[in-house]
């Protein structure tokens, strides 16, 4: 099995690199969904990488899936001295966390993973509260890459809307398979498998990637930046 999407742990490392290297932050508070493996996994990989870069986790608070009232944990967080709040969770809770954090006066950057990637995040948080918010993802339709622009235009023409992350990943998965079939000169599964393993620097709309020994992609993540409820910036971030 080959994949074009990176593993969840990859996002935690990429977020840590962005906060430590790009932003120069030293102190982070975690707010983790204790009932969710996705949230726990991102938190673990983030902490390991952030601390390896000399950063400090000044506090770790938790919540559970389907919680709607975060005032107690956010009040605790508001008393801390920190540079950013890392919330590796899904948009259903993250939207409310962002809304309630901003209403409490917490204006520090709030950072998450691709679990933020849903239009409902904006609805739950409110556009006026969705400032200084970042999340790691596989792709952005804001990219200036000509290949991405061409893909977005073609998708919009066909379906009447912008392609989301899953559409972009499916597009890359299909094209990398077609490339392997072309390279192999055959549709025989074993020959295609060999060709996939040899693919290097494949230029997709979710990035340029090769496959490692476990058939995971070696690629960059994209850090998306929200201001006033809109994505205003998309920056490539390494997980190395």
Buried (B, 14 or more C-beta within 10 A) or exposed (E): EBEBBBBBBBBBBBBBBBBBEEBEBBBBBBBBBEEBEBBBBBBBBBBEBBBEEEBEBBBBBBBEEEBEEBEEBBEEBBEBEBBBBBBBBBBBBBBBBBBBBBEBEBEBBBBBBBBBBBEEBBEBBBEEBBBBBBBBBBBBBBBEBEEBEEBBEEBEEEEEEEBBBEBBBEBBBEBBBEBBBEBBEBEEEEBBBBBBEEBEEBEBBBBBBEBEEEEBBBBBBBBBBBEEBEBEEBBBBEBE
